[in-house]
Amino acid sequence: MYTIQELRDCIKAELDRQAYMEEPYSLFEPIKYMMEDGGKRLRPVLALMAYNLYGDDLSKVLKSAIGIEIFHNYTLLHDDVMDNAELRRGRLTVQKKWNNNVAILSGDAAAITAYKYIETVEDPYLRQVINYFNTMAMDICKGQQYDMEFETQDDVTEEEYIHMIYLKTAVLIGGSIRHGALIAGAPKHEHDALYDFGCHLGLMFQLQDDYLDVYGDTAEFGKKIGGDILCNKKTYLLIKAQELASGEDKALLHDWMQRKDYDPAEKIRAVTEIYNCAGVPEAVQEKIEYYVEKSRAALDKVEVPEERKVYFREIIDAIGDRKK
C-alpha cells in the first residue's frame, strides 16, 4: 500500500514534467500557474488511492488521474471568472493576474488537455471511463447553472442547495474515486459504493468550504473571509439562517441582503452575529457529521481488507476537520 504522501509525491513528479505545456506558451502558462500551486490535489490522490485498493501498478492510472486534476483546475478557472474572485489558494486568480479573456481561453485549453490525459486509459475500460467522465462533466455544468440561478432566488431550500453542490462539487470527487477503482478492475457494486463514498466526501467538503468562508482564517483558508456574505451567496449558512433566525434578526438579515450601500466589514460582522445567534455554526457542523457517517457507511460496503481502507478513513477525518 502506498501512503497518501507517496501518492502526492508521485502526482507532483508527473506534474513537474509539465507535459501539458505546448506552444504558444502564453496559452498554457495560466494552466501551469494554477497547477504549480498545487492545492490539496485531493482528486488525483483519491483516484490513485482507489486504484491502490486493488492494484499496485500506478502507471495504469497516473496520467488519467492527472487529467482529472487538470479538468478540476479548468472548472476553477471559469468559476473564478463567473464569481469575479480575487484570490485562489492565497494567490491572485488568473483573471486578476492576466484578464478574463486569458482565463476563459486557457480554461478551454485545460479542458481539452484533460480529455487527452483521460484517453490514455487502456482497453477494456476506456469507453466506460469516457462515459462516466462525460456524465460527470455535464453534471458539473448543471450544478454551476443552478448556482448562478440561485443568485436571483430568495427562496432556495436546503434540499435544492444540497442537490446543487452534489452536482457542482461532489460528483467530481466521487467520480475521481470511481475512476481509480474501475481501472483497477473493481466489481461494479464496489466502484459504485466508492462513488457514493466520494460524493459524501464532496458534500462534506463544500459544507466545510461554506463554513470556512465565514469562520476561517484568511492566512489558512487562502481566500478572503466573508466573501459569500458580501455577495449574498446562497450558501448552506445563509439558507439555515433564513430558516432558523426569528423576529428582529430575521428582518435584519433580510435588510442586509437588500442593501446596496454598506461598509463591507460591518456587513460581515452583522451577518455573522445573526448566524451565531441563530445557531447556524452548530447546524452546519451537524450536517457535516451526517455526511461523515454516510461516507463511513459507504466505505463499509467495499469488501477489501480493512487495513487497505485506513487512508480513506483518514481522508474522512481530514475533510471533516479541515481549516483550508
ChimeraX attribute file (.defattr): number of C-alpha atoms within 10 A of each C-alpha:
attribute: neighborCount
match mode: 1-to-1
recipient: residues
	/A:1	14
	/A:2	15
	/A:3	12
	/A:4	18
	/A:5	10
	/A:6	12
	/A:7	20
	/A:8	19
	/A:9	13
	/A:10	16
	/A:11	20
	/A:12	16
	/A:13	11
	/A:14	14
	/A:15	19
	/A:16	12
	/A:17	9
	/A:18	12
	/A:19	8
	/A:20	17
	/A:21	15
	/A:22	11
	/A:23	8
	/A:24	8
	/A:25	11
	/A:26	12
	/A:27	19
	/A:28	20
	/A:29	16
	/A:30	23
	/A:31	23
	/A:32	19
	/A:33	13
	/A:34	20
	/A:35	19
	/A:36	13
	/A:37	13
	/A:38	16
	/A:39	14
	/A:40	11
	/A:41	18
	/A:42	15
	/A:43	21
	/A:44	29
	/A:45	26
	/A:46	27
	/A:47	28
	/A:48	32
	/A:49	27
	/A:50	26
	/A:51	26
	/A:52	22
	/A:53	22
	/A:54	18
	/A:55	18
	/A:56	14
	/A:57	12
	/A:58	18
	/A:59	9
	/A:60	18
	/A:61	25
	/A:62	25
	/A:63	22
	/A:64	26
	/A:65	27
	/A:66	23
	/A:67	25
	/A:68	27
	/A:69	25
	/A:70	28
	/A:71	25
	/A:72	21
	/A:73	22
	/A:74	25
	/A:75	20
	/A:76	18
	/A:77	28
	/A:78	20
	/A:79	16
	/A:80	20
	/A:81	19
	/A:82	12
	/A:83	10
	/A:84	13
	/A:85	18
	/A:86	17
	/A:87	17
	/A:88	19
	/A:89	18
	/A:90	16
	/A:91	15
	/A:92	14
	/A:93	23
	/A:94	28
	/A:95	21
	/A:96	17
	/A:97	14
	/A:98	12
	/A:99	12
	/A:100	18
	/A:101	12
	/A:102	20
	/A:103	26
	/A:104	19
	/A:105	16
	/A:106	22
	/A:107	26
	/A:108	18
	/A:109	18
	/A:110	27
	/A:111	20
	/A:112	16
	/A:113	18
	/A:114	24
	/A:115	18
	/A:116	15
	/A:117	19
	/A:118	24
	/A:119	15
	/A:120	15
	/A:121	20
	/A:122	13
	/A:123	10
	/A:124	10
	/A:125	14
	/A:126	16
	/A:127	13
	/A:128	14
	/A:129	22
	/A:130	16
	/A:131	11
	/A:132	14
	/A:133	20
	/A:134	13
	/A:135	12
	/A:136	21
	/A:137	21
	/A:138	13
	/A:139	20
	/A:140	22
	/A:141	14
	/A:142	15
	/A:143	22
	/A:144	20
	/A:145	13
	/A:146	18
	/A:147	20
	/A:148	15
	/A:149	11
	/A:150	18
	/A:151	13
	/A:152	12
	/A:153	9
	/A:154	13
	/A:155	11
	/A:156	18
	/A:157	15
	/A:158	17
	/A:159	8
	/A:160	14
	/A:161	18
	/A:162	17
	/A:163	15
	/A:164	21
	/A:165	25
	/A:166	22
	/A:167	24
	/A:168	26
	/A:169	22
	/A:170	30
	/A:171	27
	/A:172	26
	/A:173	29
	/A:174	27
	/A:175	28
	/A:176	30
	/A:177	30
	/A:178	29
	/A:179	31
	/A:180	32
	/A:181	29
	/A:182	24
	/A:183	24
	/A:184	23
	/A:185	15
	/A:186	19
	/A:187	12
	/A:188	12
	/A:189	12
	/A:190	20
	/A:191	25
	/A:192	21
	/A:193	21
	/A:194	28
	/A:195	26
	/A:196	24
	/A:197	29
	/A:198	28
	/A:199	27
	/A:200	26
	/A:201	27
	/A:202	25
	/A:203	26
	/A:204	28
	/A:205	24
	/A:206	21
	/A:207	22
	/A:208	24
	/A:209	20
	/A:210	21
	/A:211	19
	/A:212	20
	/A:213	22
	/A:214	22
	/A:215	16
	/A:216	21
	/A:217	15
	/A:218	18
	/A:219	12
	/A:220	13
	/A:221	19
	/A:222	18
	/A:223	22
	/A:224	18
	/A:225	18
	/A:226	23
	/A:227	15
	/A:228	17
	/A:229	23
	/A:230	17
	/A:231	11
	/A:232	16
	/A:233	19
	/A:234	24
	/A:235	24
	/A:236	25
	/A:237	25
	/A:238	23
	/A:239	18
	/A:240	20
	/A:241	25
	/A:242	23
	/A:243	14
	/A:244	17
	/A:245	20
	/A:246	15
	/A:247	7
	/A:248	10
	/A:249	20
	/A:250	16
	/A:251	13
	/A:252	16
	/A:253	21
	/A:254	14
	/A:255	10
	/A:256	18
	/A:257	17
	/A:258	10
	/A:259	9
	/A:260	7
	/A:261	7
	/A:262	10
	/A:263	9
	/A:264	13
	/A:265	10
	/A:266	10
	/A:267	18
	/A:268	18
	/A:269	14
	/A:270	17
	/A:271	23
	/A:272	22
	/A:273	14
	/A:274	22
	/A:275	23
	/A:276	14
	/A:277	15
	/A:278	20
	/A:279	16
	/A:280	25
	/A:281	18
	/A:282	12
	/A:283	16
	/A:284	19
	/A:285	16
	/A:286	12
	/A:287	15
	/A:288	23
	/A:289	14
	/A:290	13
	/A:291	22
	/A:292	21
	/A:293	13
	/A:294	17
	/A:295	26
	/A:296	16
	/A:297	14
	/A:298	18
	/A:299	22
	/A:300	15
	/A:301	15
	/A:302	20
	/A:303	12
	/A:304	13
	/A:305	9
	/A:306	10
	/A:307	9
	/A:308	15
	/A:309	19
	/A:310	11
	/A:311	16
	/A:312	20
	/A:313	13
	/A:314	12
	/A:315	15
	/A:316	21
	/A:317	12
	/A:318	12
	/A:319	19
	/A:320	19
	/A:321	14
	/A:322	14
	/A:323	17
	/A:324	19
